[in-house]
């Protein structure tokens, strides 16, 4: 079965795709559009990538921590867990980028 690019409607080519995770990266077989560069995974490829990441200990349910939202002044605030700050090498006073991707909040160090 050929994978078709959702944007260009042309056949996609098989390609190993590097996925950067918080503490490491993995390479997963996927598909890339030769026209626009869109990358996709089939369900089976995504499951294989998740298994690989979990076997390397760089992804999975143990990485998700629950925290309560508090306030500083009139703004909502959260505390970044010490283990995550250590992994990202965050220091007091360091600048970060914060944004949204669909329904997720993304926090990245500015380097």
Order of alpha helices (4+ residues) and beta strands (2+ residues): beta-beta-beta-alpha-beta-beta-alpha-beta-beta
